[in-house]
Amino acid sequence: MMRRPETPGVVIADFASRDAPFPLSDVHWVIGGKWEQQFMSHDGKTDTLLPGAWHNATQSWQLVGWDGWNQPIPAERCHGCHTVGLDPNTGAFVEANIGCESCHGPSSWHVETLGLGAVVSIADAEACGQCHARGRNRDGRLHFPSGYLPGGDLAASFAFSEPTQQQNESDWWGDGHARSRHEEFLEWQRGGHANSLRSLRESYDGRFGSVSEDCLRCHAGDAIVTPDREIGVDEARLGITCAVCHNVHGELDQPRIDCAGCHPSGAFYHEPSRNSAHVPCPDSAGVACADCHMPKTIAIGGAVRFHSHSPGIIEPQMAAMWGMPTSCNQGGCHAALGPVELQVRFESFYRSKVSR
């Protein structure tokens, strides 16, 4: 997330291009590299964000409107998530990049006791939300939750950037789906996954039998992430959090558990009869659950798109209203069809054949 430019293989931007906005010799830190790269210089006292971003997908420089353009002060915008132990008043930090303490909190005791000292070690989504959400700290100066420590209350340190319903914004579509990256936490928080444990305890009507520890394998994140522990229904603390689906200590793009782990027969786990003719696409289309239920609504790096983290079908007519992607053209098969024709096909298949 933050590396020195002299490290071999780190710089992938084309500084030989005529569009390069500054020379490589000005670069003190390189930020990212998977989808795009941004760059920092140093003015002798603190880091400064350089004016331009390299987009991997388009192999081009973006010089206007890039992330950070309006407030290019790393100590107030970037370093809260790209470093460990930041002092936002001076810009000094203990360690570059996302380290163990970013998610587990201060851990010197853990090191001194060779691993015997306890650290914060829970699958709480708030540890991820400190960086995967947009907003400001409580005094409005910083773009990250200054003072938050894993295991604490994120909302006490951070005012989230909430969407304005029925209106497109730079970070949100008018229907409430994310339009910009780093909104994953707030999207997750509003979905059924975040409330899976609460709904089991408070809203379940008993139609499938009594609540037992067996229910936790799909309703409680702490039971899923630590399957060797015996956790009672009253002991479970978390719903389906980030760490349930994402392998947080490995390759994030490779899921720890996929949708079929809890929805083996389709969307309606407890009512398999409702899954009849659930997917209109043939197997050859290669359409997965996330293509329809977590459609790619987020643009990054000029062309690459991220999945929404607010599960739900985006019908073609709704997508047309806001000029956003629809669930029905995620797989590529229907990319050439307009929203009217897509909506007709959607209605024909789902309204007549599937009880929703």
Beta strands, then each sheet from edge to edge (+ up, - down):
strand 1: 29-32
strand 2: 36-42
strand 3: 47-55
strand 4: 60-62
strand 5: 83-84
strand 6: 95-96
strand 7: 135-137
strand 8: 158-160
strand 9: 296-300
strand 10: 304-307
sheet 1: 1+ 2- 3+ 4-
sheet 2: 5+ 6-
sheet 3: 7+ 8-
sheet 4: 9+ 10-
end
